[in-house]
């Protein structure tokens, strides 16, 4: 079984089945990655802690 991760390029958080992003913040940030290239989801498990 493959682990699904957040679709924001800088985020490594796992997502629930059927979800694309771990938070609404990552979803919003992914719309303009040039301005939001860092993940700021705040999850302790994220490899891109802010």
Phi, psi and omega per residue, in radians:
X1 nan 2.159 -3.108
X2 -1.460 2.393 3.107
X3 -1.424 2.229 3.106
X4 -1.557 2.353 3.132
X5 -2.074 2.847 3.140
X6 -0.967 2.480 -3.116
X7 -1.419 -0.120 3.026
X8 -1.173 2.241 -3.017
X9 -1.009 -0.477 -3.095
X10 -1.694 0.036 -3.073
X11 -1.863 2.422 3.142
X12 -2.058 0.282 -3.127
X13 -1.238 2.570 3.031
X14 -1.314 2.601 3.078
X15 -2.096 2.743 3.098
X16 -1.279 2.740 3.107
X17 -0.913 2.298 3.103
X18 1.525 -0.161 3.137
X19 -1.662 2.621 3.081
X20 -1.824 -0.490 -3.068
X21 -2.239 2.658 -3.121
X22 -1.402 -0.460 3.121
X23 -2.522 2.855 3.038
X24 -1.101 -0.551 3.129
X25 -1.105 -0.740 3.096
X26 -1.158 -0.668 3.120
X27 -1.102 -0.806 3.135
X28 -1.129 -0.748 -3.118
X29 -1.145 -0.540 -3.098
X30 -1.225 -0.275 3.121
X31 -1.218 -0.422 3.114
X32 -2.499 1.292 -3.069
X33 -1.115 -0.462 3.122
X34 -1.053 -0.610 3.116
X35 -1.638 -0.370 -3.060
X36 -2.183 0.992 -3.032
X37 -1.403 -0.173 3.094
X38 -1.829 2.507 3.085
X39 -1.450 2.341 3.114
X40 -2.279 0.637 -3.089
X41 -1.204 -0.487 3.100
X42 1.532 -0.037 3.127
X43 -1.247 2.331 -3.119
X44 -1.075 -0.503 -3.094
X45 -1.429 -0.130 -3.079
X46 -1.265 2.390 3.132
X47 -1.347 -0.095 -3.116
X48 -2.128 1.057 -3.088
X49 -1.120 2.452 3.108
X50 -1.632 nan nan
